[in-house]
Amino acid sequence: MPTESAFMLAGLFLLLGAAGWAMGRFGERDTEEAPPPLNIDYLKGLNFLLNEQTDQALEHFLKMVRVDDKTIETHFALGSLFRRRGEVDRAIRIHQNIIARPDLAAEQRDQALYSLAKDYLHAGLLDRAEKLFARLADGSRYQVQALDSLCRIYEQEKEWQKAIDAGQRLEVLGGRSLGLQIAHYYSELAEAAAAEGNFTAARGFVKKAQTGRPRTLRGALTRAHIARDMEDNKTALKLYNRIIDESNYLIAETLPEIVAIYRKENAVADLEKALSSLIDKNPEMSSLVAYTAIINDLGGIDAIDRCVEQYIREEPTLAEFVDVQSTLSGEGETETLGRIRSALSKIARSTPRYQCQECGFSSQRLLWQCPSCRSWETQRPASRVQFDTVLQHSIIAR
């Protein structure tokens, strides 16, 4: 059976043939030239495609493009079709053959180069794609598309300074803001510098990330981590607390750091007061603190333990399996709480903790760029233990 893509290409051929006939039939009537006939080579190639003889069709059209300038647009369509079907090697042959034409117009050459660059990108040949996109980014009509593709390539290759340069050019030529995206590029450089112990450079990159750009909490988190690594605990605590005050979605990243600093300074009593005050002002924070404590095994702090106990008593899904109130009303309440908490910790660690708000991609750790849709800073943490995932695994296992 002919495939859907074969029928699509057949429609394209017939449309081109009809257009050629119409131009000859209804065009300038004062010419003595006869209407151009429907190209027999088209029909031969179409016959190969409809009979799933892809190799023969490819060879046939490659021969046509060398002798018939009128077929170039058809070959662009054919190359695009091969790429969409995953037959990238065939798409590459089509576009390379077009580029090899000595009489090719400059505009058609740029179109062929852009198509070939997309072939290489689709095939994962990033170095080849990068060279062609870089060439197209200098003065061709594909500048904007080429720069956008270069940003994607540099992201994959973690060439953050090149990504910044391409992004800034794209902002000027494309007329759209990439402030958040470029801020994350600078944040990547800051984290890399901090990992090497170059805190001066790291702070410089953070400053560039947050100067004149949409604010990203990643910059504040990086600054806090730098202060922590430099043992400037006062500044680190100030920054971590500011992050929680501004947005609670990073509490899973900040609360363990806050607890570690207070314990290091033997100031757990001060932590108790700070957490109690935070929860009194924002009661909805209680479940977030509890979930973070369960995930990171934060215990031995009364304010946190109270949040965890409240969470266990009020968790609706857990109540469907265990009569929590009756279980905790008997002797050994502390031990029972500990066992339930331990079980919840195992479940929470085996299920996704973050999910992208754009495409739904889930992961165990915070990813600033979603691997699926490539969006920046769209992941948000779960606020409760994900029992549904465990239940689905149990049903599948049965």
C-alpha positions in Angstrom: 0.0 0.0 0.0 1.3 3.5 -0.8 2.1 5.5 2.3 0.4 8.8 3.3 3.7 10.6 2.5 3.8 9.1 -1.0 0.3 10.4 -1.7 1.3 13.8 -0.4 4.2 13.9 -2.8 2.0 12.6 -5.6 -0.4 15.5 -4.9 2.6 17.9 -5.1 3.6 16.5 -8.5 0.1 16.7 -9.9 -0.2 20.3 -8.6 3.0 21.3 -10.3 2.0 19.6 -13.5 -1.4 21.3 -13.4 0.2 24.7 -12.7 2.5 24.2 -15.7 -0.4 23.3 -17.9 -2.4 26.3 -16.7 0.4 28.7 -17.4 0.7 27.3 -20.9 -3.0 27.3 -21.5 -4.0 30.7 -20.1 -0.7 32.6 -20.2 0.3 35.0 -22.9 -1.7 34.1 -25.9 0.4 36.1 -28.3 3.3 33.6 -28.1 3.6 30.9 -30.6 5.1 28.4 -28.1 3.0 25.3 -27.4 1.9 24.6 -23.8 4.6 22.7 -21.9 3.6 19.0 -21.6 3.5 17.2 -18.3 7.0 16.0 -17.6 7.2 12.3 -18.1 10.2 12.1 -15.6 7.8 13.3 -12.9 5.4 10.4 -13.7 8.3 7.9 -13.6 9.5 9.1 -10.2 5.9 9.2 -8.9 5.4 5.6 -10.0 8.5 4.5 -8.1 7.2 6.3 -4.9 3.7 4.9 -5.2 5.2 1.4 -5.5 7.4 1.9 -2.4 10.6 1.7 -4.6 12.2 4.5 -2.6 15.8 3.8 -3.7 14.8 3.8 -7.4 12.8 7.0 -6.9 15.7 8.7 -5.2 18.2 7.8 -8.0 15.7 8.9 -10.6 15.1 12.4 -9.1 18.8 12.9 -8.4 19.4 12.5 -12.2 16.5 14.8 -12.9 17.9 17.7 -10.8 21.2 17.7 -12.7 19.5 18.3 -16.0 16.3 20.2 -15.3 16.3 23.5 -13.4 12.5 23.5 -13.2 12.5 20.5 -10.8 14.5 22.1 -8.0 11.5 23.1 -5.8 10.2 19.6 -6.2 13.4 18.2 -5.0 13.4 20.5 -1.9 10.0 19.0 -1.1 11.3 15.5 -1.7 14.2 16.1 0.7 12.0 17.5 3.3 9.7 14.5 3.0 12.6 12.1 3.4 13.7 14.0 6.6 10.3 13.8 8.1 10.2 10.1 7.4 13.5 9.7 9.2 15.4 8.8 6.0 18.0 11.5 6.7 20.7 9.9 4.6 18.4 10.3 1.5 17.5 13.9 2.4 21.2 14.7 2.7 21.9 13.2 -0.8 19.1 15.3 -2.3 20.3 18.6 -0.8 24.0 17.9 -1.4 23.2 17.2 -5.1 21.3 20.5 -5.4 24.3 22.4 -3.9 26.6 20.8 -6.4 24.9 22.5 -9.3 27.3 25.0 -10.8 24.5 27.2 -12.1 22.5 27.4 -8.9 21.1 30.9 -8.0 22.3 32.4 -4.7 18.8 32.2 -3.2 18.4 28.6 -4.1 21.9 27.8 -2.7 21.0 29.3 0.6 17.8 27.3 0.7 19.7 24.1 -0.1 22.3 24.9 2.6 19.5 25.6 5.2 17.8 22.3 4.3 21.1 20.4 4.5 21.9 22.0 7.9 18.5 20.8 9.1 19.3 17.3 7.8 22.6 17.3 9.7 20.9 18.5 12.9 18.2 15.8 12.6 20.9 13.2 12.2 22.8 14.5 15.2 25.8 15.7 13.2 26.0 18.9 15.3 29.5 20.0 14.1 28.4 19.9 10.4 25.1 21.6 11.2 26.8 24.3 13.2 29.2 25.2 10.3 26.3 25.6 7.9 24.0 27.5 10.3 27.0 29.8 11.1 27.4 30.5 7.4 23.7 31.2 7.0 23.7 33.5 10.0 25.9 36.0 8.1 23.6 37.9 5.7 21.3 35.2 4.3 17.6 35.3 4.4 17.7 32.5 6.9 19.6 34.5 9.5 16.9 34.3 12.2 16.3 30.6 11.8 20.0 29.8 11.7 20.7 31.8 14.9 17.8 30.0 16.6 19.2 26.7 15.6 22.7 27.7 16.7 21.4 28.5 20.2 19.9 25.0 20.3 23.2 23.4 19.2 25.3 25.4 21.7 22.9 24.4 24.4 23.4 20.7 23.6 27.2 21.2 23.4 27.2 23.4 26.5 29.0 26.1 24.7 27.4 28.8 26.8 29.4 31.8 25.7 28.7 31.0 22.0 25.0 30.6 23.0 25.1 34.0 24.6 26.5 35.6 21.5 24.0 33.9 19.2 21.2 34.7 21.5 22.1 38.4 21.6 22.3 38.6 17.8 18.9 36.8 17.6 17.3 39.4 19.9 18.4 42.2 17.6 17.5 40.5 14.3 14.4 38.5 15.5 12.8 41.4 17.4 12.0 39.2 20.4 13.3 39.1 24.0 15.5 36.1 25.0 16.3 37.6 28.4 15.4 34.6 30.5 17.1 32.2 28.1 20.4 34.3 28.1 20.2 34.7 31.9 20.3 30.9 32.2 23.3 30.8 29.8 25.1 33.1 32.2 24.0 31.0 35.2 25.5 27.9 33.5 28.8 29.7 33.2 28.5 30.9 36.9 27.9 27.3 38.1 30.8 26.0 36.1 33.1 28.7 37.5 31.9 28.0 41.0 32.5 24.3 40.6 36.1 25.1 39.7 36.5 27.3 42.7 36.6 30.5 40.7 34.1 32.4 42.8 35.0 35.8 41.5 34.2 34.8 38.0 31.1 33.0 39.2 29.7 36.1 40.9 30.5 38.2 37.8 28.4 35.8 35.6 25.5 35.9 38.1 25.6 39.7 38.0 25.4 39.6 34.2 22.5 37.1 34.4 20.5 39.4 36.6 21.4 42.8 35.1 18.7 44.2 32.7 17.1 40.8 32.3 14.0 39.0 33.6 14.8 37.9 37.1 15.5 34.2 37.6 15.7 32.7 41.0 18.5 30.5 39.7 20.8 33.4 40.0 19.9 34.0 43.6 20.3 30.3 44.3 23.7 30.2 42.7 24.8 33.3 44.7 23.6 31.5 47.9 25.6 28.4 47.0 28.7 30.5 46.4 28.3 32.1 49.8 27.9 28.7 51.4 31.0 27.3 49.6 32.9 30.3 50.8 31.6 29.7 54.4 29.9 33.0 54.4 26.9 31.5 56.3 25.3 34.8 57.2 25.0 35.8 53.5 24.0 32.3 52.4 21.1 32.2 55.0 19.9 35.6 53.9 19.8 34.6 50.3 18.2 31.2 50.9 15.5 32.8 53.1 14.9 35.5 50.5 14.4 32.8 47.8 11.7 31.2 50.0 10.0 34.5 50.7 9.9 35.3 47.0 8.7 32.0 45.7 8.2 28.7 47.6 8.8 26.4 44.6 12.5 26.2 45.4 12.0 25.2 49.1 13.1 21.7 48.3 16.4 23.1 47.2 16.8 25.7 49.9 15.4 24.2 53.2 18.1 21.4 53.4 20.8 24.0 53.0 19.2 26.2 55.7 19.0 23.2 58.1 22.6 22.3 57.4 23.9 25.8 58.1 22.0 26.1 61.4 23.2 22.7 62.5 26.8 23.6 61.6 26.6 26.7 63.7 24.8 24.8 66.6 21.9 27.2 66.3 19.0 24.7 65.9 16.9 26.8 68.4 17.1 29.8 66.1 16.0 27.6 63.2 13.0 26.4 65.3 11.9 30.0 65.8 12.5 31.0 62.1 10.5 28.0 60.8 7.7 28.4 63.3 7.4 32.1 62.3 7.4 31.2 58.6 4.6 28.6 59.0 2.5 30.8 61.2 2.6 33.5 58.5 2.1 31.1 55.7 0.2 28.0 56.9 0.2 26.5 53.3 4.0 26.1 53.7 3.5 23.3 56.2 2.9 20.6 53.6 5.8 21.8 51.5 8.1 21.7 54.5 6.8 18.2 55.4 7.3 16.9 51.8 10.8 18.4 51.7 11.7 16.8 55.0 10.4 13.4 53.9 12.4 13.6 50.7 15.6 14.7 52.3 15.3 12.9 55.6 15.2 16.0 57.7 14.4 15.1 61.3 15.1 16.0 64.9 13.7 19.5 64.5 10.4 20.0 66.3 9.0 22.6 63.9 9.7 20.2 60.9 8.6 17.1 62.8 5.2 18.8 63.6 4.7 19.5 59.9 5.5 15.9 59.0 3.1 14.6 61.6 0.3 16.9 60.4 1.0 15.8 56.8 0.7 12.1 57.7 -2.5 12.6 59.6 -4.1 14.7 56.8 -2.8 12.9 53.7 -6.1 11.7 52.0 -4.5 9.0 49.8 -2.7 7.5 52.8 -5.9 7.3 54.7 -7.4 5.0 52.0 -4.9 2.4 53.0 -4.3 3.0 56.7 -6.5 4.2 59.5 -3.9 6.7 60.5 -5.8 8.3 63.4 -6.5 4.9 65.0 -3.0 3.7 64.4 -1.4 6.7 66.0 -3.8 6.8 68.9 -2.3 3.7 70.6 1.0 3.1 72.3 4.2 3.5 70.4 2.9 6.5 68.5 6.4 7.9 68.0 7.6 4.6 66.5 4.6 4.2 64.3 5.1 7.7 63.0 8.7 6.9 62.3 7.8 3.8 60.3 5.1 5.6 58.2 7.6 8.4 57.6 10.3 6.0 56.5 7.8 4.3 54.1 6.7 7.6 52.7 10.4 8.6 52.2 11.0 5.4 50.1 8.0 6.1 48.0 8.9 9.7 47.5 12.4 8.9 46.4 11.2 6.4 43.9 8.8 8.7 42.2 9.3 11.9 40.1 9.8 15.0 42.2 9.6 17.7 39.4 7.4 18.1 36.4 7.6 20.5 33.5 4.6 22.8 33.3 4.9 23.1 29.5 5.1 19.5 28.4 4.7 17.3 31.5 8.2 15.8 31.5 9.0 14.4 35.0 12.3 14.0 36.7 13.9 13.1 40.1 15.9 16.3 40.3 15.4 19.9 39.3 16.4 20.6 35.7 16.6 24.2 34.7 16.0 23.3 31.1 13.4 20.7 30.3 15.1 17.9 28.2 11.8 17.3 26.4 10.5 20.7 25.2 13.8 22.6 25.8 12.0 25.3 27.8 13.9 27.1 30.6 12.8 27.2 34.2 9.4 25.5 33.7 9.8 22.6 36.1 8.0 22.8 39.4 8.2 20.4 42.4 5.6 18.1 43.7 4.0 19.1 47.0 2.9 15.7 48.1 4.0 12.1 47.8 2.9 10.7 44.4 1.0 7.5 45.4 -0.6 7.3 41.9 2.7 6.4 40.3 3.4 3.7 42.8 -0.1 2.2 42.3 0.4 2.2 38.5 3.6 0.3 38.9 1.9 -2.2 41.3 -0.9 -2.8 38.8 1.5 -3.3 35.9 3.6 -5.7 38.0 0.5 -7.8 38.7 
